[in-house]
Amino acid sequence: MNRLFHAFAFLAFIVVSCIQTAPQTPPTTAPVTQPSPLPLGEGQGEGRAYISFIINVHDWINTEDSADILLQLVDLFERYNVRGDFYFTAEVTRKLAEERPDVIERFKNSDMTISYHVRPPHPLYTGFDSRLQGLSDDELYQTLLDYETYALDLETGDLDRSQPGGYTYVAQIFGRKPVVAPSPNGNQRIKDAAQRVYASLGAQMTLLYHESGTKVDQPFEYVNDLLARPSDFSVTRTTIIDGTDNFWWNFMSKPEADQYNPTKMLQTQLADWVGHASSVTYKRAPFITSLIHENNFYRSGAESWSSIYFTMDKGKKGGPLSPPFDLNAPDPSRPRTDEDKSAIFAAYEELVAYAAANLAVVTSENILEIAK
């Protein structure tokens, strides 16, 4: 108990010190040697907060922009001797394999973690699941297995059995099985079936909540043989500035950028956690998620494919459309200025550098080992 108290006291000291001295520009010094978070024992990160850098990759419209930022991100993580967790859809994986195979090779030769997720018109996405309704348990399982085996027709939402697709295709292209495979559908019966399918294909982790929701006294939960990705809080969005829900990256080139600085957001939340560290329920180190989508670095507004699959009102997504979908629908997103892109990447690098120096940067693969 004394050792645990001193560990949290030390963490509190680090957090308070860094809040006072955090750099306002990304460091340009040599890479920081990242301490191994495993095993979680004395001298190996005891009391150290865990942070995961999650990058959702889903922009199959702007393939060149997507490819370029992915290469920059891999370079960034390697520069600070940490790993990122990249969640690929089958559709963007196919475009990269066809148009930018250099990106695929870069990931295959890197130590980054590969995970998986889905986007419309995949039937697991809420609002596009009509074909799953009314199926027996066996039919539901087989239909979902087919969607993770064969290609998704982006115009109709049907299967293209002439090509591989889904989870198995991403695994084939990257040469390893994606670790996390979320099931975003809100129907529990569909979600259960999807989790069983993903577990059978080799996934080891799922999502029960997005950015927060981990039980303080039970950080590791399993469902259908998959570990739920733990996340006590995130460095993604905030409501504390003006009461509205805002993503930090949309403010980096604006006058109020300092208020939305992601490193400061992290430090504030860490200090709050450490402030509760002496209580019975806060004895453990927190799991933190830093979530961003690759298109957030270079485009603003709704995702480029939003108008294909959703009604749009003043640039905001509405309800789902019905097939056939117009693959030539106008792109509702806007390219960011060079100034904006540079400011976002600089703030992100500052966050990565701070985490590499002060926290234990982990991916889903590390968390699986910690949970054992």
C-alpha positions in Angstrom: 0.0 0.0 0.0 2.9 2.4 0.9 4.5 1.7 -2.4 1.3 2.4 -4.3 0.8 5.7 -2.4 4.4 6.8 -3.2 3.8 5.8 -6.9 0.8 8.0 -7.2 2.4 10.8 -5.2 5.3 10.7 -7.7 2.8 10.7 -10.7 1.0 13.7 -9.1 4.4 15.6 -8.9 5.1 14.8 -12.5 1.7 16.0 -13.7 1.8 19.2 -11.7 5.3 20.0 -12.8 4.4 19.4 -16.5 1.3 21.5 -16.3 3.5 24.4 -15.2 6.3 23.8 -17.8 4.6 22.2 -20.8 6.1 23.3 -24.1 3.9 25.4 -26.4 5.6 24.2 -29.5 6.5 20.6 -30.6 10.0 19.7 -29.5 12.6 19.2 -32.1 15.1 17.3 -29.9 16.2 13.7 -30.3 13.5 11.0 -29.8 12.6 10.2 -26.2 13.2 6.7 -25.1 9.8 5.3 -24.2 9.8 3.2 -21.1 8.2 -0.2 -21.5 4.9 -0.4 -19.7 5.2 -4.2 -19.3 5.3 -5.8 -16.9 3.4 -3.4 -14.6 5.7 -3.7 -11.6 8.2 -1.8 -9.5 10.5 0.2 -11.8 8.5 -0.7 -14.9 5.8 2.0 -15.0 4.0 1.4 -11.7 1.5 4.2 -11.2 2.1 5.5 -14.8 -0.9 6.4 -16.8 -1.5 4.5 -20.0 -2.4 6.4 -23.2 -3.3 4.9 -26.6 -3.1 6.9 -29.9 -6.0 5.8 -32.0 -6.2 6.8 -35.6 -9.4 5.9 -37.4 -8.6 5.5 -41.1 -11.7 5.8 -43.4 -11.2 8.4 -46.2 -11.4 6.4 -49.4 -12.4 9.5 -51.3 -9.1 11.4 -50.9 -6.7 8.6 -51.1 -3.6 10.6 -51.7 -4.2 12.9 -48.7 -5.0 9.9 -46.6 -1.9 8.1 -47.7 0.4 11.0 -47.1 -0.8 11.7 -43.6 -0.5 8.0 -42.7 3.1 8.0 -43.7 3.7 11.2 -41.6 2.1 9.6 -38.6 4.1 6.4 -38.8 7.2 8.6 -39.0 6.1 10.6 -36.0 5.4 7.7 -33.8 8.7 6.1 -34.7 10.6 9.3 -34.0 9.4 9.2 -30.4 9.8 5.4 -30.1 6.1 4.7 -29.5 3.4 2.9 -31.4 0.1 4.0 -32.9 -3.1 1.9 -33.2 -4.5 2.4 -36.8 -8.1 1.3 -37.4 -8.6 0.6 -41.1 -11.8 0.0 -43.1 -11.7 -2.5 -45.9 -12.6 0.2 -48.4 -9.7 2.5 -47.6 -7.4 -0.5 -47.4 -8.4 -1.5 -50.9 -7.8 2.0 -52.3 -4.3 2.1 -50.6 -3.4 -1.3 -51.9 -4.4 -0.3 -55.5 -3.2 3.3 -55.6 -0.6 3.7 -52.8 1.0 0.3 -52.1 4.0 2.1 -50.6 1.8 2.9 -47.6 0.8 -0.8 -47.2 4.5 -1.8 -47.3 5.4 0.9 -44.8 2.9 -0.4 -42.3 3.9 -4.1 -42.9 7.5 -3.2 -42.1 6.6 -1.1 -39.0 5.7 -1.9 -35.4 2.3 -0.1 -35.6 -0.8 -1.9 -34.5 -3.4 -2.7 -37.1 -7.1 -2.7 -36.1 -10.4 -2.7 -38.0 -13.7 -0.8 -38.2 -16.6 -0.3 -40.5 -18.4 2.6 -42.2 -21.5 2.8 -44.4 -23.0 1.1 -46.2 -21.7 -1.9 -44.1 -24.8 -3.4 -42.4 -23.3 -3.2 -39.0 -23.5 0.6 -39.2 -26.7 1.7 -37.6 -29.2 2.8 -40.2 -27.9 0.5 -42.8 -28.9 -2.8 -41.1 -32.2 -3.6 -42.7 -30.8 -6.7 -44.4 -29.9 -8.1 -40.9 -33.4 -7.7 -39.5 -35.6 -10.7 -39.1 -32.8 -13.3 -39.6 -32.5 -16.3 -37.5 -29.4 -16.6 -35.2 -27.7 -18.8 -37.7 -28.6 -16.7 -40.7 -27.4 -13.5 -38.9 -24.1 -15.0 -38.0 -23.5 -16.3 -41.6 -24.5 -13.0 -43.2 -22.1 -11.1 -41.0 -19.4 -13.6 -41.7 -20.0 -13.1 -45.4 -19.6 -9.3 -45.0 -16.3 -9.9 -43.3 -15.2 -12.3 -46.0 -16.3 -10.7 -49.3 -16.2 -7.2 -50.7 -18.8 -4.5 -49.9 -20.5 -2.9 -52.9 -20.3 0.8 -52.1 -23.2 1.7 -54.4 -25.7 -0.9 -53.2 -24.5 -2.2 -49.9 -24.7 -5.7 -51.3 -21.9 -8.3 -51.3 -19.5 -8.6 -54.2 -18.5 -12.3 -53.9 -16.0 -11.9 -56.7 -13.6 -10.1 -54.4 -12.4 -10.5 -50.8 -13.4 -7.9 -48.3 -14.1 -7.0 -44.7 -12.0 -8.0 -41.8 -10.4 -11.0 -43.6 -9.3 -8.7 -46.5 -7.6 -6.2 -44.1 -5.8 -9.1 -42.4 -4.7 -10.4 -45.8 -3.3 -7.1 -47.0 -1.4 -6.2 -43.9 -0.3 -9.8 -43.2 -1.6 -9.8 -39.6 -5.0 -10.1 -38.0 -6.4 -6.7 -36.8 -6.5 -6.7 -33.0 -9.7 -4.6 -32.4 -12.9 -5.0 -34.4 -15.7 -2.8 -33.1 -19.4 -3.6 -33.7 -21.1 -0.2 -33.9 -24.7 -1.5 -34.2 -27.0 -0.5 -31.4 -29.0 -3.8 -31.6 -27.6 -6.1 -28.9 -28.5 -9.3 -30.8 -26.6 -8.0 -33.9 -23.7 -6.8 -31.8 -23.4 -10.2 -30.1 -23.4 -12.0 -33.4 -20.8 -9.6 -34.8 -18.5 -10.0 -31.8 -18.7 -13.8 -32.2 -17.8 -13.5 -35.9 -14.8 -11.2 -35.2 -13.6 -13.5 -32.4 -13.8 -16.5 -34.8 -11.7 -14.6 -37.4 -8.9 -13.7 -35.0 -9.9 -10.3 -33.4 -9.1 -10.1 -29.7 -10.7 -6.8 -28.6 -14.0 -4.9 -29.1 -15.6 -1.6 -28.0 -18.4 -1.3 -25.4 -17.9 2.5 -25.2 -16.0 5.0 -27.3 -14.0 7.4 -25.3 -14.9 6.8 -21.7 -16.9 4.3 -19.6 -14.3 1.9 -18.0 -15.3 0.8 -14.6 -12.8 2.2 -12.1 -12.8 -1.1 -10.1 -12.9 -3.4 -13.1 -10.9 -2.0 -16.1 -10.8 -5.4 -17.9 -14.2 -6.7 -19.1 -14.7 -9.5 -21.6 -17.7 -10.1 -23.9 -18.0 -13.0 -26.4 -14.3 -13.8 -25.9 -13.2 -10.3 -26.7 -11.6 -7.8 -24.3 -13.4 -4.4 -24.2 -11.0 -1.7 -25.0 -10.6 0.3 -21.7 -10.8 4.1 -21.7 -11.3 6.2 -18.6 -11.1 9.4 -20.4 -10.0 10.8 -23.8 -8.1 13.6 -25.4 -10.5 14.1 -28.3 -13.2 16.7 -27.6 -14.1 19.0 -24.8 -17.2 20.8 -23.5 -15.5 22.8 -20.7 -14.6 25.8 -22.9 -18.0 27.1 -23.9 -20.4 24.2 -23.1 -20.5 22.9 -26.6 -18.9 19.6 -27.8 -15.8 20.6 -29.7 -12.9 18.7 -31.2 -9.5 20.2 -30.3 -8.2 20.1 -33.9 -10.8 22.5 -35.2 -9.2 25.3 -33.1 -5.5 25.0 -33.6 -5.1 27.9 -36.0 -7.7 30.1 -34.2 -7.1 32.8 -31.5 -8.4 30.4 -28.8 -6.0 27.6 -29.8 -4.3 27.6 -26.4 -7.6 26.8 -24.6 -8.0 23.7 -26.8 -4.4 22.5 -26.8 -4.6 18.7 -26.5 -1.5 18.4 -24.2 -3.1 20.8 -21.7 -6.4 18.9 -22.0 -4.5 15.7 -21.1 -2.7 17.4 -18.2 -5.9 18.8 -16.7 -7.6 15.4 -16.8 -4.5 13.6 -15.4 -4.4 16.1 -12.5 -8.0 15.4 -11.8 -7.4 11.6 -11.8 -4.4 12.0 -9.5 -6.4 14.2 -7.2 -8.7 11.2 -6.6 -5.8 8.7 -6.4 -5.9 8.3 -2.7 -9.5 7.0 -2.8 -10.3 3.3 -2.8 -11.7 3.4 -6.3 -8.9 5.3 -7.9 -5.9 3.2 -6.9 -5.0 2.2 -10.4 -3.5 4.2 -13.2 -5.9 5.4 -15.8 -6.4 4.3 -19.4 -6.5 7.3 -21.8 -7.6 7.4 -25.4 -6.3 10.0 -27.9 -8.6 9.5 -30.8 -8.4 11.3 -34.2 -9.4 10.4 -37.8 -6.8 10.7 -40.5 -9.0 13.2 -42.5 -9.1 15.5 -39.5 -5.5 16.5 -40.3 -6.3 17.8 -43.8 -10.0 18.3 -44.2 -12.7 20.0 -42.1 -16.4 19.4 -41.9 -18.3 16.1 -42.5 -16.4 13.1 -43.9 -16.0 13.2 -47.7 -18.4 10.2 -48.1 -21.1 11.6 -45.9 -23.3 13.0 -48.7 -23.2 9.6 -50.5 -24.9 7.8 -47.6 -26.7 10.5 -45.5 -28.9 13.5 -46.1 -27.1 16.7 -45.5 -28.3 19.9 -43.9 -25.9 22.9 -43.9 -22.9 20.5 -43.9 -24.2 18.3 -41.1 -25.2 14.7 -41.6 -28.8 13.8 -41.3 -30.6 10.4 -41.7 -29.3 7.5 -43.8 -30.2 7.4 -47.5 -31.4 4.3 -49.4 -29.6 2.5 -52.1 -28.5 2.9 -54.8 -26.1 5.4 -53.4 -24.7 8.2 -55.6 -20.9 7.7 -55.5 -20.5 11.0 -57.3 -22.3 13.1 -54.7 -20.6 16.4 -53.9 -17.9 16.2 -51.2 -19.3 18.2 -48.2 -15.8 18.5 -46.6 -13.3 21.3 -47.2 -9.6 21.2 -47.6 -7.7 22.8 -44.7 -5.3 25.6 -45.3 -1.6 24.9 -45.0 -1.5 27.0 -41.8 -4.3 24.9 -40.3 -2.7 21.6 -41.2 0.6 22.6 -39.8 -0.9 23.8 -36.5 -2.9 20.6 -36.1 0.1 18.4 -36.7 2.3 20.5 -34.4 -0.2 20.2 -31.6 -0.5 16.5 -32.2 3.3 16.1 -32.1 3.5 18.0 -28.9 1.0 15.6 -27.4 2.9 12.5 -28.6 6.2 13.9 -27.3 4.7 14.7 -23.9 3.1 11.2 -23.6 6.4 9.5 -24.7 8.3 11.4 -22.0 5.8 11.1 -19.1 3.3 8.3 -19.7 3.2 4.7 -20.9 2.1 4.8 -24.6 0.3 1.5 -25.4 -1.7 0.0 -28.2 -4.4 -2.7 -28.0 -1.7 -5.3 -28.2 0.0 -4.0 -25.0 -3.4 -3.8 -23.2 -4.1 -7.4 -24.0 -0.8 -8.3 -22.2 -1.6 -6.1 -19.3 -5.0 -7.7 -18.9 -3.6 -11.2 -18.6 
